[in-house]
Structures are given as structure tokens and as C-alpha cells.
Amino acid sequence: MTQSVMFVFGFVCTLFPAGSTLASPVDLLDPPQGRFLDEWAEIYMAGGKVGYMHSSIARDGNLIHTSSTSKIKLGRVDSPVEIQIVQTTTETLDGMPMTFGSEMDASLMKTSTKGTIESGRVTIVTSQYGIEQKQTHDFPKGALMTWGVTREGLLRGFKPGTEYTLDMYSPEMLQDGPVKTVTKIGDWEDFEHAGKRLHGQRVVVVMESPIGSIESISWNNKEARPIKAKIPVPGLGDMVMITTDQATALADFMPPEIFMKTAIQIKKPIDAKRAKRIVYRIRRTEEKVDLTNFPSTDMQTITKQTPDSVELVLTRLRHDP
């Protein structure tokens, strides 16, 4: 579940860019020094508000720093799950990525990723439970991250019928290659939210991810600022984000029950006290779905794998006093 959420927020940061806090439009080729873009948004799932997202973009000399902090709370019977994700990038003024980082705090599980791009190579250091792993890959030539995608999209404009393809680099989704995205600019249309009738320009982005195509829809205002975005979360349903002010974004969390709605009913009861391991057998229903990205951890072991199926064994860990 946390992997699905992290996966989607890696995508959201480029699809839901921060809006201008300035009275006059920002010159994307030469934005002012300091923080020039800032945005708050509410996050909804399963009909209830589950959290917020705060994103910003700042200039320091000829470097652009992007930052996004997201916090959500999901219902899980009597024990809600709280997840906080912080994602950052440093990019050049013309949109070339240099460094990136992400941190996720999901109750007892904390993970972090730091990356550096230099001389056509990307070095990634991941940390979980205090254990670090380092990997180096060829960086996909021409791939863009948060600022680069935001800048490129705004430079291309929002004329209805415009369509373009970009290579995006999102290490939460794929570390050793680009993620292809196709953006389609649509017409202006009305939609409702919280009893209010809103008006925005429809923008559809289709991402070819390792688990198949993911289609997001956003509606922008006349300044190209996002009003609403809808992104599917694998296994959990749609995530809806609505731009708002800080006070509204931070108020009134009402997490709906998520896990019982997405649970698969088993045919016999499990003795939770005696069970030491669980075997999952997963089969794909579409050929484009990639089943090769399941990680091996202290708890999870891949015992069988074919292009069409994978068998995972989850083992309960001992927690010595």
C-alpha cells in the first residue's frame, strides 16, 4: 500500500505544479530569486478528506529548488495509517535535473532516497531500517523532473488540441529509465466539488508506468494553475486533489475506511497468533503489467517468478526485547 502511495506522489509532483503567489505572471525563462511559486491542496479518497499537499518552487542563482510535502491518514479499522512524504529536486534554470530526494514516514516504516545526476550517470542511495543501498545507472538522456516538466508544459501552452510527449524521470517508479508521458490539452468544462460549480480547462496526462498505463485528469484556471486533479492509486481507488488555502488544507481530516473496501476475502480463517508466514500468488490480467518490480526484503521473499505470475512469501519478523 505505501509503495502505491509513494509511486503516485512521484507522479503528482509533476502533474500538480505549484501556482503563482505573485500579482504578475512569472517569466518562466527568468523567474525571480527566492520562492516564486507556492500551493496548498486538499486530498480526498473514497469520498472523504484524507490529507493535504504543500508544494513550492524557489530560485537560488541559476538553480531551481522544488519541494513537496504530503500528509495523508487512511482508515484501517481501529488503527488509522498516517503517511508523510517529502520530495525535493534541484534543477538548472533550463530544466535539467541535478539532485533529488524523498522521505516517507509510514508509522513504523521510514525510508529515504537521495540521488545525484552527473556526467550522464545517476547515483541513488536508498535507506530503510538504517540499512543503505547504493546503485548507479545511466541517466536517461533528456528526461525531465518536476521543474523541467512544469516549465516545458507551460512553454508549450494550453491551446485545445495540443498534444505532446515527454520523458519523465521518476525514481519512485523506475530508477534505470525514463517514464513516458503523453499530455493532451482539452476544452474548458464545468465540474462540481463540495457543492460548488467550478470551471476549468481539462488536461489529460497518460503515463506508461512499470505497472501499466495510468491516466490522470486535471482542470486548470486561466492562469494555468491547477484547480482539481484526479489520479488513480493502484489498489486503493482514485485520489482527488483540490487547490485551496493553507488553513483549509490543514483542517478537518475525516479519513474514510480504505482497507476493508480493498481487502480480498479469504476462504478460511487465519489464526493470527500461530501464523508465521503468508504466501501470495499474483497473476497479471493484462500483458502490459510488469511483475518484475517486487522487492526482496527481510520480510518478503520472491520464491517463484514468470512473466505472468509471481509468488511472494511474507514471514513474520522476531522483535527481541
Secondary structure, DSSP 8 states (H G I E B T S, - for coil): -HHHHHHHHHHHHHHS---B-SSS---TTS--SEEEEEEEEEEEETTEEEEEEEEEEEEETTEEEEEEEEEEEEB-TTS-EEEEEEEEEEEETTS-EEEEEEEEEETTEEEEEEEEEETTEEEEEEEETTEEEEEEEE--TT-B-HHHHHHHHHHH---TT-EEEEEE--TTT-SSS-EEEEEEEEEEEEEEETTEEEEEEEEEEEEEETTEEEEEEEEE-TTS-EEEEEEEETTTEEEEEEEE-HHHHHS-----B-HHHH----SS---TTT--EEEEEEE-SSTT---------SSEEEEEEETTEEEEEEE------
